[in-house]
Amino acid sequence: MILVTGATGTVGRLTLERLPADCAVRVLARDPSRVAVPRKGVEVVRADYRDPASLGKALRGVHRALLVTSRVGGDDDVVFLRAARRAGVRRVTKLSAAAVVDVRAQDLITRWQRDCEAALTSSGLEWTLLRPRAFMSNVLSWASSVRTKSLVRGLYGHAPNACVHPRDIAEGGGGAPPPPRPPPGRQHP
Ligand SMILES: NC(=O)c1ccc[n+]([C@@H]2O[C@H](COP(=O)([O-])OP(=O)(O)OC[C@H]3O[C@@H](n4cnc5c(N)ncnc54)[C@H](OP(=O)(O)O)[C@@H]3O)[C@@H](O)[C@H]2O)c1
């Protein structure tokens, strides 16, 4: 059984859509009514990192989990991992961030993600870390200024940033790769 967290969010939702049909899947969500269930057989369990008692039920019988947390500075990873170990989960794949390996990055989010990664890698569980840079979907926030002023605003005008499509992260998170594309120029014979 694979557990998906963050399924109402960007990467968790896309991962859920990509898991193979023959794999048993459970979703952990604070509000199950907000989960877009992609197919029959996907179970949704109400649970909340802030309510450790709720995690045991969501983790029962789970052998792999995708862990998405977003409360910067919080201990959601620690709480989840404690419950996962107790439930006998074998491997946790955590959505982290590329900046953790940049020693010059000392912002709040990066320091928090480093602590979360350490909690996982020292947990005794098998682990996988996904370390994307900024999501390509973030640039949708530029839409209005592009439309109205032909202008893009960024914090640092000259900082290069290799954005990644959340779909590509989701494929790393356990989803199946997309079907191969036909060669260019041959889509419409
Ligand atoms: N955005 C970027 O450019 C970027 C780049 C690199 C790394 N990251 C990392 O990516 C992660 C965020 O991923 P995302 O953007 O896919 O997520 P997201 O869209 O922000 O969604 C967060 C998910 O976590 C769930 N959640 C929040 N608190 C919860 C709780 N107490 N119990 C259970 N579920 C809870 C939310 O559920 P509800 O619907 O109930 O709120 C939602 O499904 C962060 O760790 C961030 O540091 C982001």
The ligand as an SDF file (V2000), in Angstrom:
LIG
                    3D

 48 52  0  0  0  0  0  0  0  0999 V2000
    6.8080   25.9820   -4.6270 N   0  0  0  0  0  0  0  0  0  0  0  0
    8.0760   25.8230   -4.9510 C   0  0  0  0  0  0  0  0  0  0  0  0
    8.6030   26.4950   -5.8480 O   0  0  0  0  0  0  0  0  0  0  0  0
    8.8960   24.7890   -4.2110 C   0  0  0  0  0  0  0  0  0  0  0  0
   10.2150   24.5370   -4.6290 C   0  0  0  0  0  0  0  0  0  0  0  0
   10.9620   23.5570   -3.9720 C   0  0  0  0  0  0  0  0  0  0  0  0
   10.3940   22.8380   -2.9240 C   0  0  0  0  0  0  0  0  0  0  0  0
    9.1040   23.1100   -2.5200 N   0  0  0  0  0  0  0  0  0  0  0  0
    8.5510   22.3550   -1.3830 C   0  0  0  0  0  0  0  0  0  0  0  0
    7.3620   21.7020   -1.7880 O   0  0  0  0  0  0  0  0  0  0  0  0
    6.5270   21.5070   -0.6470 C   0  0  0  0  0  0  0  0  0  0  0  0
    5.1160   21.9530   -0.9630 C   0  0  0  0  0  0  0  0  0  0  0  0
    4.6410   21.1300   -2.0330 O   0  0  0  0  0  0  0  0  0  0  0  0
    3.3440   21.5330   -2.8460 P   0  0  0  0  0  0  0  0  0  0  0  0
    3.5160   22.9440   -3.3770 O   0  0  0  0  0  0  0  0  0  0  0  0
    3.0320   20.4160   -3.7640 O   0  0  0  0  0  0  0  0  0  0  0  0
    2.2500   21.5900   -1.6950 O   0  0  0  0  0  0  0  0  0  0  0  0
    1.0560   22.6400   -1.5550 P   0  0  0  0  0  0  0  0  0  0  0  0
    0.4090   22.8470   -2.8760 O   0  0  0  0  0  0  0  0  0  0  0  0
    1.5560   23.8130   -0.7820 O   0  0  0  0  0  0  0  0  0  0  0  0
    0.0590   21.8160   -0.6360 O   0  0  0  0  0  0  0  0  0  0  0  0
    0.3900   21.4380    0.6840 C   0  0  0  0  0  0  0  0  0  0  0  0
   -0.3150   20.1230    0.9660 C   0  0  0  0  0  0  0  0  0  0  0  0
   -0.0140   19.7240    2.3090 O   0  0  0  0  0  0  0  0  0  0  0  0
   -1.2540   19.4500    2.9710 C   0  0  0  0  0  0  0  0  0  0  0  0
   -1.1540   19.7640    4.3840 N   0  0  0  0  0  0  0  0  0  0  0  0
   -0.7960   20.9530    4.9200 C   0  0  0  0  0  0  0  0  0  0  0  0
   -0.8620   20.8670    6.2600 N   0  0  0  0  0  0  0  0  0  0  0  0
   -1.2690   19.6040    6.5490 C   0  0  0  0  0  0  0  0  0  0  0  0
   -1.5250   18.9210    7.7650 C   0  0  0  0  0  0  0  0  0  0  0  0
   -1.3850   19.5420    8.9600 N   0  0  0  0  0  0  0  0  0  0  0  0
   -1.9220   17.6290    7.7330 N   0  0  0  0  0  0  0  0  0  0  0  0
   -2.0730   16.9990    6.5340 C   0  0  0  0  0  0  0  0  0  0  0  0
   -1.8400   17.5960    5.3360 N   0  0  0  0  0  0  0  0  0  0  0  0
   -1.4470   18.8930    5.3610 C   0  0  0  0  0  0  0  0  0  0  0  0
   -2.2510   20.3920    2.3100 C   0  0  0  0  0  0  0  0  0  0  0  0
   -3.5440   19.9410    2.5820 O   0  0  0  0  0  0  0  0  0  0  0  0
   -4.7990   20.9540    2.7770 P   0  0  0  0  0  0  0  0  0  0  0  0
   -5.4820   20.9660    1.4320 O   0  0  0  0  0  0  0  0  0  0  0  0
   -5.6090   20.3380    3.8450 O   0  0  0  0  0  0  0  0  0  0  0  0
   -4.2530   22.3020    3.1490 O   0  0  0  0  0  0  0  0  0  0  0  0
   -1.8320   20.2530    0.8540 C   0  0  0  0  0  0  0  0  0  0  0  0
   -2.3480   19.0710    0.2910 O   0  0  0  0  0  0  0  0  0  0  0  0
    7.1460   22.3160    0.4960 C   0  0  0  0  0  0  0  0  0  0  0  0
    7.8250   21.4370    1.3530 O   0  0  0  0  0  0  0  0  0  0  0  0
    8.1150   23.2500   -0.2380 C   0  0  0  0  0  0  0  0  0  0  0  0
    9.2080   23.6240    0.5930 O   0  0  0  0  0  0  0  0  0  0  0  0
    8.3540   24.0660   -3.1470 C   0  0  0  0  0  0  0  0  0  0  0  0
  1  2  1  0
  2  3  2  0
  2  4  1  0
  4  5  1  0
  4 48  2  0
  5  6  2  0
  6  7  1  0
  7  8  2  0
  8  9  1  0
  8 48  1  0
  9 10  1  0
  9 46  1  0
 10 11  1  0
 11 12  1  0
 11 44  1  0
 12 13  1  0
 13 14  1  0
 14 15  2  0
 14 16  1  0
 14 17  1  0
 17 18  1  0
 18 19  2  0
 18 20  1  0
 18 21  1  0
 21 22  1  0
 22 23  1  0
 23 24  1  0
 23 42  1  0
 24 25  1  0
 25 26  1  0
 25 36  1  0
 26 27  1  0
 26 35  1  0
 27 28  2  0
 28 29  1  0
 29 30  1  0
 29 35  2  0
 30 31  1  0
 30 32  2  0
 32 33  1  0
 33 34  2  0
 34 35  1  0
 36 37  1  0
 36 42  1  0
 37 38  1  0
 38 39  2  0
 38 40  1  0
 38 41  1  0
 42 43  1  0
 44 45  1  0
 44 46  1  0
 46 47  1  0
M  CHG  2   8   1  16  -1
M  END
$$$$
